[in-house]
Amino acid sequence: MGKEINNKILRVLGIIAIIAALVLIYVSQTSMKPADVRIVEILEENRGRLLGLVGVVGAGIARDENNRIIGIAIYVDDAVSEEALPNQLGEFEIYIKRFYEESDLEKEKMIIRNDYFRLLKVTVDKDAYQADETLTIIVQNLSNETLTFGNSVYGAYFEKWDGKKWMFHTGIVGLLVITNLNPGEEGRITYKLDASLFDPGKYRVVSIGWIENEDGIIRVWGYIEFTVFRERK
């Protein structure tokens, strides 16, 4: 009986030793890789996840003023919800950068990028409206591929500027049907700016859709700003 117990203990210890050895091999191989190589691998592994977030234009290597690697840079547009972004990927800290504030050279160095950025164009028929006026929203596909939307109003909704950031204001009622925009095609939506809902202020209408390819679902988005003012008496 004692011999059998000892054999079982030895087998268990042997399994633990093998697992420990495998872990050590994995850790040593990972730590031996240069940081830039690890970042490239991590970004490729998370390509679909990152490019599936509205507002993410791309990602690359974040460096300090001495050109030392400090983490991963995620480049975003104003449409981004920063709460949806990760704080860390792998062992690397995330640094959020505004795409339009960066140099052309830094933009070129992105490792992954949303190639459909700015290929969904949204316009309205005027820059400013009185409450209770009707605005016309035009959503146009500038890409060479078909864009898909989750409803009949091209995923459109309104946001309002609160003085610091854009906040969701109200949606647009539409049919919950898959809607496509072919290359070069445009769709139109008319909407009455109800005075009880649209106080004077700065607003924008946002349209969100997607393209699905070998990299997964890639978000496409566009928006346009306008002002609602109080009618002069």
QUINORLIN-V355009 format. One record per pair of residues at least 4 apart in sequence whose C-alpha atoms are under 7 Angstrom apart, sorted by the first residue. I is the first residue (numbers start at 0). GAP is how many residues later the second one is. D is the distance in Angstrom with one decimal. If there is no record, write none. Layout:
I/GAP/D ; I/GAP/D
This chain:
0/4/6.4 ; 1/4/6.2 ; 2/4/6.2 ; 3/4/6.2 ; 4/4/6.2 ; 5/4/6.1 ; 6/4/6.2 ; 7/4/6.2 ; 8/4/6.1 ; 9/4/6.0 ; 10/4/6.3 ; 11/4/6.2 ; 12/4/6.1 ; 13/4/6.3 ; 14/4/6.3 ; 15/4/6.1 ; 16/4/6.1 ; 17/4/6.2 ; 18/4/6.2 ; 19/4/6.1 ; 20/4/6.2 ; 21/4/6.2 ; 22/4/6.1 ; 23/4/5.9 ; 24/4/6.0 ; 25/4/6.1 ; 26/4/6.0 ; 27/4/6.0 ; 28/4/6.7 ; 32/4/6.4 ; 32/5/6.5 ; 33/4/6.4 ; 34/4/6.2 ; 35/4/6.3 ; 36/4/6.3 ; 37/4/6.1 ; 38/4/6.0 ; 38/22/7.0 ; 39/4/6.2 ; 39/71/6.9 ; 40/4/6.2 ; 41/4/6.2 ; 41/48/6.9 ; 42/4/5.7 ; 45/4/6.1 ; 46/4/6.0 ; 46/65/6.8 ; 46/168/7.0 ; 47/4/5.7 ; 47/167/5.7 ; 47/168/5.2 ; 47/169/6.5 ; 48/4/7.0 ; 49/6/6.8 ; 50/5/6.1 ; 50/63/6.2 ; 50/167/5.3 ; 50/168/6.6 ; 51/165/5.6 ; 51/166/4.8 ; 51/167/5.2 ; 52/166/6.4 ; 53/25/6.6 ; 53/26/5.7 ; 53/165/5.8 ; 54/21/5.4 ; 54/22/4.9 ; 54/23/6.6 ; 54/24/4.8 ; 54/25/4.0 ; 55/19/6.1 ; 55/20/4.5 ; 55/21/6.4 ; 55/24/6.6 ; 56/18/5.5 ; 56/19/5.2 ; 56/20/6.6 ; 56/56/5.8 ; 56/57/5.2 ; 56/60/6.5 ; 57/16/6.1 ; 57/17/5.3 ; 57/52/6.3 ; 57/54/5.3 ; 57/55/3.9 ; 57/56/5.7 ; 58/14/5.4 ; 58/15/4.3 ; 58/16/5.7 ; 58/51/5.4 ; 58/52/6.0 ; 58/53/5.5 ; 58/54/6.5 ; 59/12/5.9 ; 59/13/5.2 ; 59/14/6.6 ; 59/49/6.7 ; 59/50/4.4 ; 59/51/4.9 ; 59/52/6.8 ; 60/8/6.9 ; 60/10/6.3 ; 60/11/4.8 ; 60/12/5.4 ; 61/7/5.9 ; 61/8/5.7 ; 61/9/5.1 ; 61/10/4.9 ; 61/11/4.7 ; 61/33/6.8 ; 62/4/5.1 ; 62/5/5.1 ; 62/6/4.5 ; 62/7/5.3 ; 63/4/5.5 ; 63/5/6.7 ; 63/6/6.5 ; 70/21/4.9 ; 70/22/4.9 ; 70/23/6.0 ; 70/24/7.0 ; 71/20/6.3 ; 71/21/6.2 ; 71/22/5.0 ; 71/23/6.0 ; 72/21/6.0 ; 72/22/4.8 ; 72/23/5.9 ; 72/24/6.6 ; 73/20/7.0 ; 73/21/6.2 ; 73/22/5.0 ; 73/23/6.0 ; 74/21/6.1 ; 74/22/4.8 ; 74/23/5.6 ; 74/24/5.1 ; 75/4/6.3 ; 75/21/6.2 ; 75/22/5.2 ; 75/23/5.4 ; 76/21/6.2 ; 76/22/6.0 ; 86/6/6.4 ; 86/7/5.4 ; 87/4/5.7 ; 87/5/4.6 ; 87/6/5.2 ; 88/4/6.6 ; 97/4/6.9 ; 101/4/6.4 ; 101/5/6.8 ; 102/4/6.4 ; 103/4/6.2 ; 104/4/6.6 ; 105/4/7.0 ; 115/104/6.2 ; 116/103/6.4 ; 117/104/6.7 ; 118/22/6.3 ; 118/23/4.7 ; 118/24/5.3 ; 119/20/5.9 ; 119/21/5.1 ; 119/22/5.9 ; 119/100/6.5 ; 119/101/5.8 ; 119/102/5.3 ; 120/18/5.8 ; 120/19/5.1 ; 120/20/6.5 ; 120/21/6.9 ; 120/101/5.5 ; 121/16/5.7 ; 121/17/4.7 ; 121/18/6.5 ; 121/100/5.6 ; 121/101/5.3 ; 121/102/5.8 ; 122/14/5.9 ; 122/15/5.2 ; 122/16/6.7 ; 122/101/5.8 ; 123/11/6.7 ; 123/12/5.5 ; 123/13/4.7 ; 123/14/6.1 ; 124/10/6.5 ; 124/11/5.7 ; 124/12/7.0 ; 126/99/4.9 ; 126/100/6.4 ; 127/98/5.5 ; 127/99/4.5 ; 127/100/5.7 ; 128/4/6.4 ; 128/98/6.2 ; 128/99/4.9 ; 128/100/6.3 ; 129/98/5.5 ; 129/99/5.3 ; 129/100/6.1 ; 129/101/5.9 ; 130/62/5.6 ; 130/63/6.1 ; 130/64/4.7 ; 130/67/6.4 ; 130/97/6.3 ; 130/98/6.9 ; 130/99/7.0 ; 131/60/6.0 ; 131/61/4.8 ; 131/62/4.8 ; 131/63/5.3 ; 132/59/5.8 ; 132/60/5.6 ; 133/56/6.6 ; 133/57/5.4 ; 133/58/4.1 ; 133/59/6.0 ; 134/55/5.8 ; 134/56/5.5 ; 134/57/6.4 ; 135/52/6.8 ; 135/53/5.7 ; 135/54/4.5 ; 135/55/6.5 ; 136/51/5.6 ; 136/52/5.0 ; 136/53/6.2 ; 137/48/6.7 ; 137/49/5.8 ; 137/50/4.7 ; 137/51/6.6 ; 138/47/5.4 ; 138/48/5.1 ; 138/49/6.4 ; 139/44/6.7 ; 139/45/5.9 ; 139/46/4.1 ; 139/47/6.4 ; 140/40/6.3 ; 140/41/6.8 ; 140/42/5.6 ; 140/43/5.2 ; 140/44/5.7 ; 140/45/6.2 ; 141/41/6.4 ; 141/42/5.5 ; 142/40/5.7 ; 143/39/5.1 ; 144/37/6.6 ; 144/38/5.5 ; 145/34/6.5 ; 145/35/5.6 ; 145/36/4.4 ; 145/37/5.7 ; 146/33/5.6 ; 146/34/5.2 ; 146/35/6.5 ; 146/62/6.5 ; 146/63/5.9 ; 146/64/5.7 ; 147/30/6.9 ; 147/31/5.8 ; 147/32/4.6 ; 147/33/6.5 ; 147/61/5.4 ; 147/62/5.3 ; 147/63/6.4 ; 148/5/5.2 ; 148/6/5.8 ; 148/29/5.8 ; 148/30/5.1 ; 148/31/6.2 ; 148/59/7.0 ; 148/60/4.5 ; 148/61/6.6 ; 149/4/6.9 ; 149/5/6.0 ; 149/26/6.5 ; 149/27/6.2 ; 149/28/4.9 ; 149/29/6.4 ; 150/4/5.9 ; 150/23/6.2 ; 150/24/5.5 ; 150/25/4.5 ; 150/26/4.8 ; 150/27/5.5 ; 150/28/6.0 ; 151/22/5.3 ; 151/23/5.2 ; 151/24/6.6 ; 151/25/6.0 ; 151/27/5.7 ; 152/21/5.5 ; 152/36/6.6 ; 153/25/7.0 ; 153/53/6.1 ; 153/54/6.8 ; 153/55/6.9 ; 154/52/5.1 ; 154/53/5.0 ; 154/54/6.4 ; 155/15/7.0 ; 155/16/6.4 ; 155/49/6.6 ; 155/50/5.3 ; 155/51/4.2 ; 155/52/6.5 ; 156/13/6.1 ; 156/14/4.3 ; 156/15/5.5 ; 156/48/5.7 ; 156/49/5.5 ; 156/50/6.7 ; 157/10/6.4 ; 157/11/5.4 ; 157/12/5.3 ; 157/13/6.0 ; 157/45/6.9 ; 157/46/5.8 ; 157/47/4.5 ; 157/48/6.2 ; 158/7/6.0 ; 158/8/5.2 ; 158/9/4.4 ; 158/10/4.6 ; 158/11/6.9 ; 158/44/5.7 ; 158/45/5.4 ; 158/46/6.4 ; 159/6/5.5 ; 159/7/5.3 ; 159/8/6.5 ; 159/9/5.7 ; 159/42/6.0 ; 159/43/4.4 ; 159/44/6.5 ; 160/4/5.7 ; 160/5/4.6 ; 160/6/6.3 ; 160/41/5.6 ; 160/42/6.1 ; 161/4/6.4 ; 161/5/6.9 ; 180/4/5.7 ; 180/5/6.7 ; 192/5/6.1 ; 193/4/6.0 ; 194/4/6.5 ; 198/29/7.0 ; 199/28/4.8 ; 199/29/4.6 ; 199/30/5.9 ; 200/26/5.8 ; 200/27/5.4 ; 200/28/6.6 ; 201/24/6.2 ; 201/25/4.7 ; 201/26/6.5 ; 202/22/5.7 ; 202/23/5.4 ; 202/24/5.9 ; 203/19/6.5 ; 203/20/5.3 ; 203/21/4.0 ; 203/22/5.8 ; 204/18/5.5 ; 204/19/5.7 ; 204/20/6.6 ; 205/16/5.8 ; 205/17/4.3 ; 205/18/6.9 ; 206/14/5.6 ; 206/15/5.4 ; 206/16/6.2 ; 207/12/5.9 ; 207/13/4.4 ; 207/14/6.8 ; 208/10/6.0 ; 208/11/5.2 ; 208/12/6.2 ; 209/7/6.4 ; 209/8/5.5 ; 209/9/4.4 ; 209/10/5.1 ; 210/6/5.8 ; 210/7/5.3 ; 210/8/6.5 ; 211/4/5.5 ; 211/5/4.4 ; 211/6/6.1 ; 212/4/6.6
